[in-house]
Amino acid sequence: MRNAPILGRFRGGYVAPAVLLVAGLLYAPFLWTAYLSLTAYDGLADPEFVGLRNFTRLFDDPALLTSTRNTLIWVVGTMVLPVGLGLLVAVLSYDIRGGAWFRVPFMLPYALSGAGLGMVWSPILSHDGIANLLLGTDTAYMQEAPHNTIAMLLVWTWQQLGVNTLLFVVGLQSIPKAPIEAARLDGASGWSLFRHVIWPLMRPLTAVVVGLALVAGLKTFDIVWAMTQGGPGRNSETLAVMMYRETFVATKYGYGSAVAVLLTVVAGLASWLYLRRQVR
């Protein structure tokens, strides 16, 4: 007990290494990116300070409007389709015989990466692909906007459905049995039981799942780059793809950093508004 004040006096030093590590890995790169967004930099010569010129050019760029539209489609889609269908599969397969085996096919696609999804689905959805052959149609799934974004969103839903189902099953298993049994004794069943008892008890978990989907939709990159590379004509680009293209393909590091800063601000603001609403 005599050493307690000494330990308390130096408690900041105990967490300092972890704080410095986080600062070095997260905050320092962001500050460097923010600085580059104010420069003209091609990765070779020294950065030339240009002020807000990159942001002025960015907001005049027609590609920004297209990327923002596609990103919004991704955000809404990821918050509705994988989450909603995952909840549906979890509820239908919960507390029934063989429910775990019923969920297995939905879990398998999650083992694939975004690049893997592109390799699997690109030939299927191409103009002369398997989908048109089986359906007897002549649809250009990946050529026209926003149909190509919606097609990729459905592929993303196919992959993410399993993990959302698993999260909701865990949430269902954590619900106390007493309220459900009491509701059943009062005559509640089916949709009434789910709406008035199960769903309110699952709201904390649902808030987490929707929050993860929100962030995933904002930073969508790998599946888009693997399937279309933002094309044709940049009509399926998201903000993350636009950032990558301008930075590493066009080697406009200053302009690409401006896109990265904009995406970070949008993601941070959206997350803050969502969390604030959930706290309320």
Secondary structure as the mmCIF struct_conf table of DSSP 4:
data_model
#
loop_
_struct_conf.conf_type_id
_struct_conf.id
_struct_conf.beg_label_comp_id
_struct_conf.beg_label_asym_id
_struct_conf.beg_label_seq_id
_struct_conf.end_label_comp_id
_struct_conf.end_label_asym_id
_struct_conf.end_label_seq_id
TURN_TY1_P TURN_TY1_P1 ARG A 2 ASN A 3
HELX_RH_AL_P HELX_RH_AL_P1 ALA A 4 ARG A 9
TURN_TY1_P TURN_TY1_P2 PHE A 10 PHE A 10
HELX_RH_AL_P HELX_RH_AL_P2 ARG A 11 VAL A 22
HELX_RH_PI_P HELX_RH_PI_P1 ALA A 23 TYR A 27
HELX_RH_AL_P HELX_RH_AL_P3 ALA A 28 LEU A 36
TURN_TY1_P TURN_TY1_P3 SER A 37 LEU A 38
STRN STRN1 THR A 39 ALA A 40
BEND BEND1 GLY A 43 ALA A 45
HELX_LH_PP_P HELX_LH_PP_P1 ASP A 46 PRO A 47
STRN STRN2 GLU A 48 PHE A 49
TURN_TY1_P TURN_TY1_P4 GLY A 51 LEU A 52
HELX_RH_AL_P HELX_RH_AL_P4 ARG A 53 PHE A 59
TURN_TY1_P TURN_TY1_P5 ASP A 60 ASP A 60
HELX_RH_AL_P HELX_RH_AL_P5 PRO A 62 SER A 93
TURN_TY1_P TURN_TY1_P6 TYR A 94 ASP A 95
BEND BEND2 ILE A 96 ILE A 96
TURN_TY1_P TURN_TY1_P7 ARG A 97 GLY A 98
HELX_RH_AL_P HELX_RH_AL_P6 GLY A 99 MET A 107
HELX_RH_3T_P HELX_RH_3T_P1 LEU A 108 ALA A 111
BEND BEND3 LEU A 112 LEU A 112
HELX_RH_AL_P HELX_RH_AL_P7 GLY A 114 LEU A 125
BEND BEND4 SER A 126 SER A 126
TURN_TY1_P TURN_TY1_P8 HIS A 127 ASP A 128
BEND BEND5 GLY A 129 GLY A 129
HELX_RH_AL_P HELX_RH_AL_P8 ILE A 130 LEU A 135
TURN_TY1_P TURN_TY1_P9 GLY A 136 GLY A 136
TURN_TY1_P TURN_TY1_P10 TYR A 141 GLN A 143
BEND BEND6 GLU A 144 GLU A 144
TURN_TY1_P TURN_TY1_P11 ALA A 145 PRO A 146
HELX_RH_AL_P HELX_RH_AL_P9 HIS A 147 GLN A 173
TURN_TY1_P TURN_TY1_P12 SER A 174 SER A 174
BEND BEND7 ILE A 175 ILE A 175
HELX_RH_AL_P HELX_RH_AL_P10 LYS A 177 LEU A 185
TURN_TY1_P TURN_TY1_P13 ASP A 186 GLY A 187
HELX_RH_AL_P HELX_RH_AL_P11 GLY A 190 LEU A 193
HELX_RH_PI_P HELX_RH_PI_P2 PHE A 194 ILE A 198
HELX_RH_AL_P HELX_RH_AL_P12 TRP A 199 LEU A 201
TURN_TY1_P TURN_TY1_P14 MET A 202 MET A 202
HELX_RH_AL_P HELX_RH_AL_P13 ARG A 203 LEU A 218
TURN_TY1_P TURN_TY1_P15 LYS A 219 LYS A 219
HELX_RH_AL_P HELX_RH_AL_P14 ASP A 222 MET A 227
TURN_TY1_P TURN_TY1_P16 THR A 228 GLY A 230
BEND BEND8 PRO A 232 PRO A 232
TURN_TY1_P TURN_TY1_P17 GLY A 233 SER A 236
HELX_RH_AL_P HELX_RH_AL_P15 LEU A 239 TYR A 244
HELX_RH_PI_P HELX_RH_PI_P3 ARG A 245 VAL A 249
BEND BEND9 ALA A 250 ALA A 250
HELX_RH_AL_P HELX_RH_AL_P16 TYR A 253 VAL A 279
#
